Amino acid sequence: MPRVKHYFEEGQYVHITTRTERAAFLLAPDAAKSIILSSLRAYEQKGFFRLLAYVVMDNHLHFVISVLNADGLAAALGRMKGWTSAQVQATTGCRGPVWERRFDDNVIQSEQELRQVIDYLHHNPVRVGLVKQATDYPWSSARKWAAEGPPLRA
């Protein structure tokens, strides 16, 4: 399968999804989820994006960003997946690839769509029966959104 060319522009809102290899539950341990969140925050601090919302599930990750560095973002996401793979393997003892090679990105066209996408990702743990309310899931930004409101503008 040919590589997908990712195109980003500064200021865009983008919903990114990446899955574990063969949808295996490689992110089930809390330690693995913690690694993923630390990496998202580290790349936000490096100035590639502003993290607006996220949910780390046992076999995939959703996050919504505002693009700050369009030129380096796709490569940064690749490096982030490589680093988290090595850390998850070392922490959990899993062998082989952690992530599928690709990731999906969808540009969000409006503030209404942005709110819908974030609501969708925050309710992911509810839909699969992990929690009764989105704010009960510790590996998402739902609780922060409920307490502080949406961080839509800088």
C-alpha positions in Angstrom: 0.0 0.0 0.0 1.5 3.4 -0.9 2.3 5.9 1.8 -0.3 8.5 2.5 0.9 12.1 2.2 -0.3 14.1 5.1 -0.8 17.8 4.5 -1.2 20.2 7.4 -1.5 24.0 7.7 -0.9 26.1 10.7 -4.1 26.9 12.6 -6.0 23.9 11.4 -7.9 21.7 13.8 -7.1 18.1 13.1 -8.4 14.8 14.5 -5.8 12.1 14.5 -6.4 8.4 15.1 -3.8 5.7 15.3 -4.3 2.1 16.1 -2.2 -0.7 17.6 -0.9 -3.4 15.3 -3.7 -5.9 14.5 -5.9 -3.9 17.0 -4.2 -5.8 19.9 -4.8 -4.5 23.4 -1.2 -3.3 23.8 -2.2 -0.1 25.5 -4.3 -1.8 28.2 -1.8 -1.3 31.1 -2.1 2.1 32.7 1.7 2.4 32.3 1.3 2.2 28.5 -1.4 4.8 28.6 0.8 7.1 30.7 3.6 6.8 28.2 1.3 7.9 25.4 0.0 10.9 27.3 3.6 11.9 28.3 4.6 11.8 24.6 1.6 13.9 23.5 2.5 16.5 26.1 6.2 16.4 25.1 5.4 17.0 21.5 3.0 19.8 22.4 5.8 21.4 24.4 8.1 21.1 21.4 5.7 23.4 19.6 4.3 21.0 16.9 0.7 21.4 18.0 -1.6 22.5 20.8 -3.4 19.5 22.3 -7.1 20.2 22.6 -8.5 16.8 23.4 -7.5 13.1 23.6 -8.6 9.6 24.6 -6.2 6.7 25.0 -8.0 3.4 24.6 -6.6 -0.1 24.9 -6.0 -0.5 21.2 -6.0 3.0 19.7 -5.5 6.7 20.3 -7.6 9.7 19.3 -6.4 13.2 19.7 -7.5 16.6 18.4 -4.9 19.3 17.9 -4.5 22.8 16.6 -1.5 22.7 14.2 1.4 25.0 15.1 4.2 23.6 13.0 2.8 22.2 9.8 6.1 21.5 8.1 7.4 19.1 10.8 4.2 17.7 12.2 3.9 14.5 10.1 7.6 13.6 10.9 7.1 14.4 14.6 4.0 12.1 14.8 6.1 9.3 13.2 8.9 9.9 15.8 6.4 10.1 18.6 5.0 6.7 17.5 8.5 5.2 17.3 9.4 6.5 20.8 6.2 5.3 22.4 6.6 1.9 20.8 10.0 1.4 22.3 8.7 2.7 25.7 5.6 0.5 25.7 7.7 -2.6 24.7 10.2 -1.9 27.5 7.5 -1.3 30.1 5.0 -4.1 29.2 7.4 -6.7 27.7 5.3 -6.9 24.4 7.2 -7.9 21.3 6.9 -6.7 17.8 5.3 -3.5 16.5 3.0 -1.5 18.8 1.4 0.7 16.2 0.1 0.3 12.7 2.5 2.1 10.3 -0.1 4.7 9.3 -2.2 7.2 11.1 -5.5 8.8 10.0 -5.9 12.6 10.1 -9.1 14.5 9.3 -9.1 18.3 9.1 -12.0 19.8 11.1 -13.8 22.4 9.1 -15.9 24.3 11.7 -16.2 24.9 15.5 -19.4 22.9 15.5 -17.6 19.9 13.9 -14.8 20.4 16.4 -17.2 20.0 19.3 -18.8 17.0 17.7 -15.5 15.2 17.1 -14.3 15.9 20.6 -17.7 14.7 22.0 -17.3 11.5 19.9 -13.8 10.8 21.2 -14.6 11.6 24.8 -17.6 9.1 24.7 -15.5 6.3 23.2 -15.0 4.7 26.6 -18.7 4.9 27.3 -19.7 3.3 24.0 -17.5 0.3 24.7 -18.8 -0.1 28.3 -15.6 0.9 30.2 -17.4 3.7 32.2 -20.9 5.1 32.6 -19.9 8.7 32.0 -17.1 10.1 29.9 -15.7 12.1 32.8 -15.1 8.8 34.7 -12.5 7.6 32.3 -9.0 8.7 33.5 -7.2 8.5 30.1 -9.1 11.2 28.3 -9.5 15.0 28.5 -13.2 14.7 29.2 -12.9 15.6 32.9 -10.7 18.6 32.1 -13.2 19.8 29.4 -16.1 19.4 31.9 -14.3 21.4 34.6 -12.7 24.1 32.5 -14.6 24.2 29.3 -13.2 23.7 25.8 -9.8 25.2 25.1 -10.7 26.1 21.6 -8.7 29.3 21.2 -5.3 30.2 22.5 
